[in-house]
Each structure stands twice: as structure tokens, then as C-alpha cells.
Amino acid sequence: MFQKLSYFNLVFSLIYVLIYLKDGTLNSTLGILAFIVFSWLGLRSYQLDNYKWNLWQYLAGLWSLYYAGFLIYGSVNILISSFEYDFVSNDTILFLTLTFVLTIAVVLHFVIYFRKNLTENSRDKNVQ
């Protein structure tokens, strides 16, 4: 499941960038890049069967969580505005759905990967 989720995040992040990243701010660009790097690091850990985190996993993972929170915050504001003005277009629904799926996938990926890291670290401590 971890491998499939990593591939899903890689592909979905690229699709998300191509469809919705219109402004190209530094925050948005680094957030999507963090998703891609974190997913790639997860795939690499899966291939090597070594889930210990180093600095890159922590940086990419924390930035991914930050950007997922940023996306959720923006989506909530869009949803509130849509209800306030009593207008929800199909594009808004599609955007909110894709954003929700992406953020849930990234947070789930982070949790699974972090648990694998903790398990590997505790296993190493028990061996010593």
C-alpha cells in the first residue's frame, strides 16, 4: 500500500500542478515540490527497505504537512465564500474535491511513512 500511495502522490501532484497552479508563487511551488520529493523519498525507502529518516525526509515531510494545511485552509475559505454568496460552480466543486483528495493522500502518506520510521528506529534500539 505504501508503494502505491507514493506513486499516487507523485502522479496526482503532477496533475494538480498542471491543472491548478496558475500563479506560481514560491509557497505553492515549494509545496508541490515537497509533495513530489517526499513521495520520491518514500519510494526510494521502499526500494531499499530502509525507512530510517534523515534530514531530507524531515524537511520534505514537514513542508508537505504545512502545505497540506495551507491547501485545507484555502479550501475552507473557498467553501465558506461559496456558501456565503450561494453559488458553487462545477469548477469549484472539482477544485475542492481534487484538493481534498490530494491533502488526504499526502497526510496519510506522511503518517504511514513516519510510523515505518518509528518502527525501524525501535527495532534498531532493541537489537543493540
N, C-alpha and C positions, 0 to 999 in steps of 0.2 A: 504494500500500500504506500509506503514511504516513497518508493521509486516512482510510482505512478503519480503521486501527488506532486513530486518535484517536477516531473515532465509537464504536468498540467499547469503548474505555476509558471514555468518557463514559457510555454506556448500562450497561455492566457495573458500573461504580462505583455508579451509582444503584440498580441491582438489589441489589448487595451491601449497600448501606446499608439498604435496605428489609427485606431478609431477616435479616441477621445483626447489625446494630448495635443491640444491645439496651441496653447500659449507657450509651452516650453520653458516655464520658469525653472529656476535652479532646484527648488524644492520638489517639483513634480518629476523632473528628470532624474534627480538623485534617488527619489523614492522608488521609481520603476526600476532604475539600475540596481538598487538594493534588493528588490524582489528577485531580479534575474540572477544577481551574484549569489544570493542566499540559496536559491534553488539549485544553482550550479554546484555550490559547495556541498549541498546535501546529496546531490547525485554523485559527486566525487567521493564523499564519505561512504556512500553505499557501495561504490565500486571497490574501494579499498577495504571495506568492512572495518573502518576505524571512525568512530563517531565522536572522538575527543575534539572539543572545540579549541581553537586558538584565537588570536586577536581578530582575524578576519571574520570568523563566524559570529563572534560577539558584536562587532561593528555592523555587519550587514544585517544580522538578526534584530538588533535594537533599532536600527534605522527602518527596517521593514515594519516593525511594530509601530513605530512613530508614524510612518506614512499611512499605514492601515488605519490608525486612529484619526489621522488627518482626513482620509477619504470618508470615514464614517461621519465625522463632524460635518464635512461639506454636504454629504448626502442627507443628513438630518436637516440641515438648513434649507436645502432644496425642497425636501419633502414638506417642511413647515410652510415655506413660501407657496408651494403648490396648493396646499390646503387653504392657506390664508386667502389666496386670490381665486380659489375654487376652479382651478384649471390645471389639469395634469395631461400633458401631451404624451403621445406614444414614445417620442424620443426621450422624454424624462423618465418614463417607466423603464425603458430599455437601459438607459444610463444607470439608474438606481439599481436595477437587477444585476447588471454586469459588475458594478462596483461592490455590491453586497456579496456576490459570489467570489470575486477576487479577494476581498478582505477576509472572508471566512476561510478561504483556502490558504491564504498566507498565514493567518493566525494559527490554524490547525497544523500547518507545516512547521511553524516555529515550535509549537507545543510538543509535537511528536519528536522533532529533532532534538529539542532540549532534553526531553525525557531519555532519549537514547544516549545523550551525552552524560547525563547524571548516572545512568545505569552503567555505562562504561567506566566512569570515574570510580564508582563504588566497587565495581568488580576489580579494578586495579588496586584499590586500597585493601581489599580482602585478600588478594594474592600476596601482597607484601607483608 
